[in-house]
Amino acid sequence: MTVELIWKDINSQKMITRSDKPSDATVEMLGQTIWGSRSTKYRIMNISEKLARLRNPSYFVLSEAGQELCVFVLDKCSKFLAGRQCNGFHFVMASTRPDRQNQGLAGQLIEHVGEYCKSEVGSPGFGFAYVEETTEYSLHLSDQIGHTVEADIPLTLFARFFPRRDPSAGLIRPDEVQPIMARLEESYKDHELTDFPSSFKSEECFVSREGSEIVAVAQAELLRWAVVSMPGIQGVFLLNILKRLPWFNRLLNLEDLRIVRIGNLILNKGHEAAFFSLLETCLHYHQAKIGLIMLDARSPSFRAIREYGKMGLLAHSISGSAKLRIDVVGMNEMMLAQLRNGPLMVSAGDVL
């Protein structure tokens, strides 16, 4: 593990370091963090697996007298904008020890992290974060960092209590990888910030076939949450009443809620039924009840999915949207216009 000293104050015994791997204390802090604020609150069960998905991570840690107090996790990546490849930093997550919150530690860390990223990202470059609309802590951090462009990313849920496997759907075959990569590039050629060479994972990619033709594609990643609270009367009912019933826990275990994040989607017009059967197959494969789709609200794929609309009753239990906030370095007006006008790609490689 490479550890780099970023800043140190002898009087307060505080220091900021950057490393390419997390310490045990960092993993423990992130694993105990409760995410969300006014909407669904949860802990991330498989935090080590999530961190292992990062492409080129940096763990910025503010410590005092050897004790970790605050951590920011960033991931360096490369995406296409206006036909050229640009480097960027994805602000993945941030956490502060519960007993040291509201002491300005995150604000202290932001200044040094921002300087580091600007020196490393190159020109043109960018930094970005997905910020849940109701997560006050993340919104406050994002406001402190600042942003140039903002896009609305609805959280679209697909749910089935008893998901079934479609016999015509299954994992991608090796000979199908390159054709599907080409189709993804074509399907999202009007989107900015694509990165299929790094985000596409064949071991997670499912397809639906009609004869020799592939009519739908979806990449599926398993998320595991321990739900702490949910909004509204329905949330209270699920957590405080149904959760106590053994049969309900077998149906939907909120203490280890399996959610399938679905990305790199291809939906052939006229084959909507096959597409939704494919999503159901992804849930069945991961023994999950809920799928999560994140697309720019301006994306044609988002409109096509919402128009068909067979998302399931359970999909209304967890709702919300996120903001994709982007800050830029050294971009001309044409590149900024491309970002502002969108649609923007929510990468399957971005760890959420």
N, C-alpha and C positions, 0 to 999 in steps of 0.2 A: 504493500500500500504506500503510495506517494503522498506525503503530507507537506504542505507549503504554508509557511507563516505569512499571513496577509497584513496583520496589524497586531500591535501589543501595547498595553498601557501598564507600566510597572506599578504605578500607585494603586490602581484598582485591581491589579492582578487579572485583568481581563485580556483576552486575546481572541483573534479570529484566524482560523485555519481553513485551508481548502484541501480536500483529499479526493482521490478517485474511487475510493471504496468507503463504505460506512463503518464506523466503529460499532461495537456491540451496544454501547450506550445510545448511539444514534438510532439504531434499529429498534431498540426498546422504546425510546421516546416516540418514534413514529408509530410503532405498533399500539401504543397506549393512547394516542391522540384521538379525540372525538372530532370528526369532520362534520361540517354543516353547522347551521345556527338556528334559523327560524323554521326550516323545513325538516326533512328527514335527517336525523343525526345517527352516525354510525362509526364503528371502528373498522379498520382494514385488517382482515384476518390473515391474508397471505402477503404481508408487507415485504418479506424477503424475496418472494417470487416477483412481486411488482418491481422492486428495485433492480432485480436481475435483468429486467427487460430494457433498462435504460441503455442508450446507444453509446454515449460518451459522457458519463455523469461527473458532476462536481458536487461535493458535500461541503457546504460552508457552515462552520460551527463557531458560535460565540460561546466561549467558556470563561469561567471565573475560578481561579485557584484550582484548576484541573477538572472542574465539574461542568459538563455541558449544559448550557441554559437554553440555547436557541439554535435551530438548524434550518437552513434553506437547502433544498435539493433542486439542482438545475441539470439539464441535459443538453449538450451541444449537438446540433443536428444540421442537416443540409436540405434545403427545399428549393423548388423551382418557382421563380417569380418573373413574370414578363419574359419568359423564354430563357432565363439564365439562372444558374445555380447560385444560391446565396446561403451563407452560414447564419445560423440563428441559435439562440439559447431558449430552451423551453423551461419556464419557471414551473416546476412540477408540484412541489408542496413545501409547506413551512410549518414549523411547530416550535412552541415555547413551553418549557416546564410549567405545569399548572400553578405552582407556588411563586413563579416569577413573571407571570403575565401582567400586562398593563404597567410595565416599568420602562417602556421605550426600547427594549432590547432588539426587537425586530427592526425598528426604525434605525437603530445604530448599525445593525448588520446590513441593511439595504444599501446604505451609502457605499460601503466597501465592495459589496457584490456588484453593484452597478458599475463602478469604476473598473473592476476586473473584467466584466463581460464586454464593455465597450473597447477595452484594449485587446481583447482576444477575438472578437467576432469578425472583424474586418469590415471593409466598405465596398459595396453596400451590404448591410447586415441588419439583423432584427432580433428582438426578444419578444416572447409572447407567453401568455398564460390563459388557461380556461378558468373563469371565475364564476362559481355558482351565484346566482342573483341574490340568494338569501344568506350567503355566508359572509357575515359582516367583517370578520377578521381578514378574510382574503380580499374583500373589496377595499378595505382600508389600506392593506399592503399595496394593492394594485394602484390605488390613488396616489400613494407616496412615490411609487416608481414612476408613474406617469405613462400615458399611452397616446399614440397618434391615430390609430385606427381601432374601431370596435365593430364586431359582427355578432349577430344574435344566433345562438346555437340552441334550439329547443332540445330538451331531453325527451326523445320519443321512446316509449316503452312498448314492448310486444310481450304478451303474457298468455300462458296456457297452464291451467292447473294440472292437466294430464297430457303433456306433449307427446306426440306420436312421431315415429320415424317414417319418413317417406321412402319407400323402396327404390324410387328413382333418384334419390339424393345420397350423396356420400362424399368422402374426402377426395380431393383432387388427385389425379394420377400424374406421375412425373412428366409424361409427354404432353400434359395439358398446361404446364406452368407457363411457358413462353407465350402461347396463344392467349391465355387469360391476362397475363401482364400487358400484352398489346391491347387487349380489349379495355382494360382499366385505363390505360393512357388515353385511348380514344374516347371512352365514356366521360372522362373528366378533363378533357382538353380545354374546356372553358373555365376550369377552376384554377385558382392560384394556390401556391404552397403545396403542390403535390410532391410526393417522395416515394413512389411505389418501389423503386429498387431497394430501399431500406425498410419500408413498412410491410411489404408483402411477405407473409410467412406461409409457405405451402403446407406445413404440418397443421395449420389452423384453418385452412381454406376448404370450404364445402361448396359443392356444385349440385345443381339439379339438371338432369339430362332427359331429353326427349329423343329417343333413338340415339343418333350420334351427335346431336346438337346439345350444347350447353345453353340453357335458357335462363339460368339464375346463378349468381355467385355471392357468397358471404364468407367473410373471415370472422372467426369466433374466438374470443379470449374470455376465460373464466375469471370473474371478480368474486371475492367472498367478503361479505360485510356482516358485522355483528350490529344489528339495529338497536339503537338506544332509545330513540323516540321518533314519532311520526306525527305530522300535523293533522288537525281536525278531529271530528268525532270518529271518523272511520279509523284514523290512526290509533286513537285511544282504545277503540273497540278491539282492534287487532292485537295491540300490545298488552292490554290489561285484562281482557276477557278471553278471547280465543287462544292467546298464547298459553293459557293455563290448561287447555284441553289437550290431552295426549294425541288425539287423532289429528288436531290441527297442526301440531308441531311436526307430525310425520308428513303432512301435506305441504307446509310452508314453515321452515325452521328459521325464525327471525334472529336467532342467536348465531346462526351460520347461514346467512342468506346467500345463495348462489345466484349471481347475475351474470349473464353472458353479454359481454360488450361485442357488438356486431359492427364491422366496418368493411371497407373495400367491397362495396356492394355493386352488383350489376343486376338490373331488373329489365328484362326484355318486355317491351310493350306487348300486351296480349297474353302474357304468361304470369300475370299477377298471382294467380292461385298457386302456381308452382313455386313462386318466390316465397310466399308465406308458408307453404309446406316445408321449404328449405329452412326458414327461420325456426320452425317447430322442430325440425330434425336437429338443428344446432342445440336447442334446449334439451332435447332428449339425450343427445350425446353427452352433455355435461351435467345431466341430472339436475337441471334447473327449471324454474317456472317463469323467469323473467328475463327478457332480453332488452338491452339498452342500445339505441341507435342515436348517434350524434352527427347531424348534418347541418350545414349552413342553411338558414331559413330560405335563402335565395336559390338553393340548389334544385335543379329539376328532379333529382332523385328524391329529395325531401317531399316535394309536391306530389310525386307519383305515389309514394308510400302513404302519405296522409289521405290522398284521394281514394285509395282503395279501402283503407280504414279499418280492417278487421284486426284490431290490436288486442282485444280481450278485455274483460271486465277488470281483472286484477291490475291492468296497466294504469288505471286511474288512482290506485292507492299511493303511488309515489310519483310526484309530478314536479315540474320545474323547468328551468332553462339556465343556460350558462352564457357568459359573454366571453368571446375570444378577443382579448385585448393585446394589441401589438404596438411596440415601440420600435422605431427605426433608426438606423445609423447610415448616413451618406447616401440616401435614396433621392433620385430625381423626381420631378413631378409626375412623369409618366408612370413610374413604378408605384408611387403613392396612389395614383388614380386607379391602377389595377387592383391594389389592395382594397381601396374604398368601395369600388364598384362590384367586386366579387363576381361570382361566389368563391368562397375560400374552402379549401379542403381540410376537413378534420381528419388528420392522419391516424391510421390504425397503429402507427408506431409511436404516437404521442401517449405517454403513460398518464393515465387519469386516475 
